[in-house]
Amino acid sequence: MSWTEFYNNHLLSIIIFLPLVGAAALLFMKNERLIRWWTLAFMVADFMLTACLVLKFDSTTHKMQFVERYSWIERFNIDYYLGVDGISVLFVFLTGLVGWICVLASWTAIEKRVKEFMIALLVMQTAMLGVFCALDFFLFYVFWEAMLIPMYLIIGVWGGANRIYSAVKFFLYTLAGSILMLVGIIVLYFKAGGSFDIPYLMEQKYGFGLQVFLFILFFVAFAIKVPMFPFHTWLPDAHVEAPTAGSIILAGVLLKMGTYGFLRFSFPMLPDASLFFAKPVIILSIIAIIYGGFLALAQEDMKKLIAYSSVSHMGFVTLGLFLFNKNGIEGGILQMFNHGITTSALFLCVGIIYERTHTRLLGYYGWAAKLVPWYAGFLFIFSLASLGFPGTNGFIGEFLILLGAYEASWVYLLFLIIGIIVGAAYMLWMFQRVTFGKHRPEDGHHIEDVNLREVVAIVAFLVFVLWVGFHPLEFLNIMDDSVAHLISQVKGEELLAEAAVEVAH
């Protein structure tokens, strides 16, 4: 087999395991400079492969593409089964983008155990990519659990003063949800006649009682990961104590896995239960939007403010998804991608200024516009994107969710508008205190503006803030067929009934 044939037939496997190959090679290296460059090279190469994946992706079909399937554990019908559709391919790309930016963000911030840290990043990358590509439930669970260990180490070894508490809290919360999900997977396995095949499980019909039971198990697992109210308490601790790269991974990729779980498993496999629980989930989402927003407004710690903003923003996502209309779901998926870009960029900005000042307290700042104008300019753009300013990526996602909410109920729209107003308040308040607030003459005298390495990382995020903001159709077209198919899976009978009424009239 030629290299071209191997590449075309195993593109997903190459994307998933290339970082793991890089991690294995790091075991034999000692020079810290070489270790950093080696890790960056593998992450950039992996990102380029994910870009090729998107370019080769056929957006005119909802079917799984780049499929690889080999028997793994025959006794239990477990396969090594990979594939992507218009929903998952976006998050494979997002993971590739975040990976190399995390290396740049850690270039000088990580000074101890550099080799071990870079190995943890690369292993984490493999696990995250595997989650979005797996089409066998057992394989999916292996990747899902594999993320826990490197993330636990990133927080627990390289985190702040309360890193052990935060790492253990993150681990226990996520593990508790994973165990419930495992119970649901086992039940599905036996109900489907001994199969972990995800597309096959989507085609099966399950009784309403069983769907409700399984939905609750999956909901807790995915709600913890999002995190939804009231399962959100681990997130601010994890964000505050994690190093910059850890916060970027959490915001950029890990939080998306909960909402991805709803899209990939709960909706198509448990459609009746998903519709049944839609209103309670929407109510929890509204609480998260308002509650998370006001908590963000009350913070003095810049990083904790952005962490609570994630609770609010992900509330928009879950609300959009559970509206079960095209605008709501497409807006929710696009906002998942947007949140991964914008909030990761904000955490990067926090990390950049923290390296110079060793404090995240907003009361210390106020001199950014005068002393670090380039930094202040970038922070301004990302703040606008976070509050959903027209021309940025955040506006398009929120606008689609608002359209979906209007289709469902004007009451939802009212709460969303309140959430947007609160979001604008805490982001503008944060930006004003960092850039134009009062400061003592001695504060920030020796602060340097962003350097070339930091600019490269920031501009990578900035490109997608503006790209999605001005050309959203290029991203919406990728997911369009897959979303239409998903809605038909969830509301198939309802849509058929509506079509019959239209024909009768």
Summary of the structure (lengths in Angstrom):
residues: 505
radius of gyration: 22.1
end to end distance: 59.1
largest distance: 77.9
contacts: 1911
relative contact order: 0.09
helix: 77%
strand: 4%
